[in-house]
Amino acid sequence: MRVDYYHSGNDKQESFSLDRIVIEPLPWPGNPKRPVDLTNAGKYFFEVIDKASGMPVYSRGFASIFGEWETTEEAQKINRTYSESLRFPAVDKPVRVVLRKRDATNAFKDIWSVEIDPADKFIQKGQARVDPGAIDGFTSQAREEGADRRVTRGDARLDQRLPLP
């Protein structure tokens, strides 16, 4: 699952707004044996909390582009918005995602949260990309037909003959 959001502000303030929630089409690539992050790493930290029990089901510390940018001289003069994402294993029941940031004492403080119900009709279902197929090398048939190489996508009807540059 992926929560895409906008992270805006300057060196003195920041705000967040939800862009979209996506159920990714591929299996979760992370380590399922370590869903809760105990490393205490990163300027930011997020938790996925089960709404019924109040228990965390997933968490991770991370650094963000906004977090780096807000320390620049430019951030003292203008506002910027960055598109960021939080990725975690897909949930099957309602959760609350809480984003935290380190304060001046290095403790994490809540700065934004969003509730997610996996049954929500506005959650986008991602689709896996189609395999483009293999590229065949130089063939005598292709040369005879006036092409130098042939690109196939697993179906002879999709063959394309491409001249060499």
FISE-659424 format. One record per atom (N, C-alpha, C): y, x, z. Coordinates in steps of 0.1 Angstrom, whole numbers, padded with zeros to 4 digits, always signed. Layout:
residues N
YXZ/...
end
This chain:
residues 165
-0012+0009+0000/+0000+0000+0000/+0012+0009+0000/+0023+0004-0006/+0035+0012-0007/+0047+0003-0004/+0056+0008+0005/+0069+0001+0007/+0079+0009+0000/+0086+0004-0010/+0097+0011-0017/+0110+0005-0011/+0119+0014-0007/+0131+0010-0001/+0143+0019-0006/+0155+0015-0003/+0167+0022-0006/+0172+0028+0007/+0175+0041+0007/+0181+0047+0019/+0195+0052+0015/+0205+0046+0022/+0219+0048+0018/+0227+0053+0030/+0238+0059+0027/+0247+0063+0037/+0254+0076+0035/+0258+0083+0046/+0266+0096+0045/+0261+0104+0057/+0270+0113+0061/+0266+0122+0073/+0267+0115+0086/+0274+0103+0087/+0276+0096+0099/+0268+0083+0101/+0264+0078+0090/+0257+0065+0091/+0246+0064+0080/+0236+0056+0082/+0226+0053+0072/+0222+0039+0073/+0217+0033+0061/+0212+0020+0061/+0200+0019+0051/+0193+0008+0053/+0181+0007+0045/+0180-0007+0039/+0174-0008+0027/+0171-0022+0022/+0158-0021+0014/+0151-0032+0016/+0137-0033+0009/+0139-0034-0006/+0132-0027-0014/+0131-0028-0028/+0119-0037-0032/+0107-0032-0028/+0095-0040-0031/+0083-0035-0023/+0073-0043-0022/+0060-0039-0016/+0049-0039-0027/+0041-0029-0028/+0031-0028-0038/+0018-0025-0032/+0008-0032-0037/-0006-0028-0033/-0011-0019-0045/-0013-0007-0042/-0016+0003-0052/-0031+0001-0056/-0034+0003-0069/-0047+0000-0075/-0058+0010-0072/-0054+0022-0068/-0065+0032-0065/-0068+0033-0050/-0080+0038-0047/-0083+0039-0033/-0073+0048-0025/-0072+0046-0012/-0063+0054-0004/-0067+0068-0004/-0058+0077-0008/-0062+0091-0009/-0062+0099+0004/-0057+0093+0015/-0055+0100+0028/-0068+0101+0035/-0068+0107+0047/-0080+0109+0055/-0081+0097+0064/-0092+0088+0061/-0093+0076+0069/-0097+0079+0084/-0101+0091+0087/-0105+0094+0101/-0093+0097+0110/-0081+0099+0103/-0069+0102+0111/-0058+0093+0107/-0059+0080+0110/-0048+0071+0106/-0035+0073+0114/-0037+0077+0126/-0025+0079+0135/-0021+0093+0136/-0009+0096+0133/-0004+0110+0132/+0000+0115+0146/-0006+0125+0151/-0003+0131+0164/+0004+0144+0164/+0009+0148+0152/+0015+0161+0150/+0029+0162+0155/+0036+0151+0156/+0050+0151+0160/+0059+0159+0150/+0055+0159+0138/+0063+0166+0127/+0072+0157+0120/+0083+0163+0114/+0092+0155+0105/+0104+0150+0112/+0114+0148+0104/+0127+0143+0109/+0126+0128+0111/+0117+0122+0102/+0114+0107+0102/+0100+0105+0106/+0097+0093+0110/+0083+0089+0114/+0082+0074+0112/+0071+0070+0106/+0069+0055+0105/+0055+0051+0111/+0055+0039+0116/+0043+0033+0121/+0041+0020+0115/+0028+0017+0112/+0024+0004+0107/+0017-0002+0120/+0023-0013+0125/+0018-0019+0137/+0012-0033+0135/+0000-0035+0139/-0006-0048+0138/+0002-0058+0146/+0006-0069+0140/+0015-0079+0146/+0008-0086+0158/-0005-0089+0156/-0013-0096+0166/-0015-0088+0179/-0019-0076+0178/-0022-0068+0189/-0011-0058+0194/-0001-0055+0185/+0009-0046+0188/+0005-0032+0188/-0007-0029+0183/-0013-0016+0182/-0010-0009+0169/-0007+0004+0168/-0005+0011+0156/-0018+0012+0148/-0017+0009+0135/-0029+0011+0127/-0028+0023+0118/-0015+0028+0116/-0013+0040+0108/+0001+0045+0112/+0002+0058+0111/+0016+0064+0113/+0016+0078+0106/+0028+0082+0103/+0030+0095+0097/+0045+0100+0099/+0046+0113+0101/+0059+0119+0102/+0062+0125+0088/+0075+0126+0085/+0078+0131+0071/+0093+0135+0071/+0096+0142+0060/+0110+0146+0058/+0114+0138+0045/+0127+0134+0044/+0131+0127+0032/+0143+0134+0025/+0145+0131+0013/+0156+0137+0005/+0169+0133+0012/+0171+0120+0016/+0183+0116+0023/+0185+0125+0035/+0175+0127+0043/+0176+0135+0055/+0181+0149+0052/+0177+0155+0041/+0183+0168+0037/+0197+0167+0032/+0199+0157+0024/+0213+0155+0018/+0223+0153+0028/+0220+0145+0039/+0230+0141+0049/+0236+0153+0056/+0229+0165+0055/+0234+0177+0061/+0243+0185+0052/+0246+0180+0040/+0254+0188+0031/+0269+0184+0032/+0277+0193+0027/+0292+0191+0027/+0295+0178+0019/+0288+0175+0008/+0290+0163+0000/+0289+0150+0009/+0279+0150+0018/+0277+0138+0026/+0288+0135+0035/+0297+0145+0038/+0309+0143+0046/+0320+0135+0038/+0318+0135+0025/+0329+0129+0016/+0325+0116+0009/+0312+0114+0006/+0308+0102-0002/+0295+0097+0004/+0292+0084+0000/+0280+0078+0003/+0270+0080-0009/+0257+0080-0006/+0247+0081-0017/+0236+0072-0013/+0228+0068-0023/+0216+0060-0021/+0204+0067-0028/+0193+0068-0020/+0181+0074-0025/+0170+0063-0025/+0161+0064-0035/+0149+0055-0035/+0138+0063-0028/+0132+0057-0018/+0121+0064-0010/+0110+0054-0009/+0098+0059-0005/+0086+0051-0003/+0078+0055+0009/+0072+0046+0015/+0062+0048+0026/+0049+0044+0021/+0039+0052+0021/+0025+0049+0016/+0015+0049+0028/+0007+0039+0028/-0004+0038+0038/-0015+0029+0033/-0027+0030+0040/-0038+0022+0035/-0034+0007+0035/-0039+0000+0025/-0036-0015+0024/-0040-0022+0036/-0032-0032+0041/-0036-0039+0053/-0041-0053+0049/-0049-0059+0057/-0055-0072+0054/-0050-0083+0064/-0041-0079+0073/-0034-0089+0081/-0020-0085+0084/-0011-0094+0089/+0003-0091+0090/+0005-0079+0099/+0015-0071+0095/+0019-0059+0102/+0034-0058+0102/+0039-0049+0111/+0053-0046+0111/+0054-0031+0108/+0062-0026+0099/+0064-0012+0096/+0077-0008+0102/+0077+0002+0111/+0088+0006+0119/+0091+0020+0114/+0104+0023+0110/+0109+0036+0106/+0117+0042+0118/+0114+0054+0122/+0121+0061+0133/+0127+0074+0128/+0138+0078+0134/+0145+0091+0131/+0147+0098+0144/+0147+0111+0143/+0150+0119+0155/+0165+0118+0159/+0167+0117+0172/+0181+0117+0176/+0186+0131+0180/+0197+0132+0187/+0203+0145+0191/+0194+0152+0201/+0185+0145+0208/+0176+0151+0218/+0162+0153+0212/+0161+0151+0199/+0148+0153+0192/+0138+0142+0195/+0142+0131+0201/+0133+0120+0203/+0134+0110+0191/+0123+0103+0188/+0124+0093+0177/+0130+0080+0182/+0139+0075+0174/+0145+0062+0177/+0143+0053+0165/+0140+0040+0168/+0139+0030+0157/+0152+0029+0149/+0151+0029+0136/+0163+0027+0128/+0161+0016+0117/+0149+0012+0115/+0147+0001+0105/+0133-0004+0106/+0130-0017+0103/+0117-0022+0103/+0116-0033+0092/+0104-0036+0088/+0101-0046+0079/+0087-0052+0082/+0087-0066+0081/+0074-0072+0084/+0067-0075+0070/+0054-0073+0070/+0046-0074+0058/+0034-0084+0061/+0033-0094+0053/+0021-0103+0053/+0014-0100+0040/+0002-0095+0040/-0005-0092+0028/-0007-0104+0019/-0006-0116+0024/-0008-0129+0017/+0005-0133+0009/+0016-0126+0012/+0029-0129+0006/+0028-0128-0010/+0032-0139-0016/+0031-0139-0031/+0040-0130-0038/+0050-0124-0031/+0059-0115-0037/+0055-0100-0037/+0044-0097-0030/+0038-0084-0030/+0032-0081-0044/+0036-0070-0050/+0031-0067-0063/+0017-0061-0063/+0009-0064-0072/-0004-0058-0073/-0004-0048-0084/-0005-0036-0081/-0005-0025-0091/-0018-0025-0099/-0017-0020-0111/-0028-0018-0120/-0030-0004-0123/-0043+0000-0124/-0046+0014-0127/-0042+0017-0142/-0039+0029-0145/-0035+0032-0159/-0048+0033-0167/-0046+0030-0180/-0057+0031-0189/-0059+0045-0193/-0072+0050-0193/-0075+0063-0198/-0071+0064-0213/-0063+0074-0216/-0059+0075-0230/-0070+0081-0239/-0080+0086-0234/-0091+0091-0242/-0089+0106-0245/-0099+0111-0252/-0099+0125-0255/-0092+0129-0268/-0087+0141-0269/-0081+0146-0281/-0092+0155-0288/-0096+0151-0300/-0105+0158-0308/-0098+0170-0315/-0105+0181-0316/-0099+0193-0322/-0099+0192-0337/-0098+0203-0344/-0098+0203-0358/-0111+0199-0364/-0111+0190-0373/-0124+0186-0379/-0123+0187-0394/-0134+0190-0401/-0133+0192-0415/-0130+0178-0422/-0134+0167-0416/-0131+0154-0422/-0116+0151-0421/-0110+0155-0410/-0096+0152-0408/-0088+0161-0418/-0092+0173-0420/-0085+0182-0430/-0086+0176-0444/-0098+0171-0447/-0101+0166-0461/-0092+0153-0463/-0090+0146-0452/-0082+0134-0453/-0067+0137-0452/-0063+0149-0452/-0049+0153-0452/-0043+0154-0438/-0051+0153-0427/-0045+0155-0414/-0051+0168-0408/-0043+0174-0399/-0047+0186-0393/-0055+0184-0380/-0052+0173-0373/-0059+0170-0361/-0060+0155-0359/-0069+0150-0351/-0072+0136-0349/-0071+0133-0334/-0064+0123-0331/-0063+0118-0317/-0071+0105-0316/-0080+0105-0307/-0088+0092-0306/-0087+0087-0292/-0089+0075-0290/-0088+0068-0277/-0101+0061-0274/-0112+0066-0279/-0125+0060-0276/-0128+0049-0286/-0120+0045-0295/-0123+0035-0304/-0118+0039-0318/-0127+0039-0328/-0124+0044-0341/-0112+0037-0347/-0110+0025-0344/-0098+0017-0349/-0085+0023-0344/-0085+0030-0333/-0073+0035-0328/-0070+0050-0332/-0079+0055-0341/-0077+0069-0345/-0063+0071-0352/-0057+0082-0349/-0044+0085-0355/-0045+0099-0361/-0040+0101-0373/-0041+0114-0379/-0027+0120-0378/-0026+0131-0371/-0013+0137-0368/-0012+0151-0375/-0001+0153-0383/+0000+0167-0389/+0004+0177-0378/+0000+0189-0380/+0004+0200-0371/+0019+0202-0372/+0026+0205-0361/+0040+0208-0362/+0043+0221-0370/
end
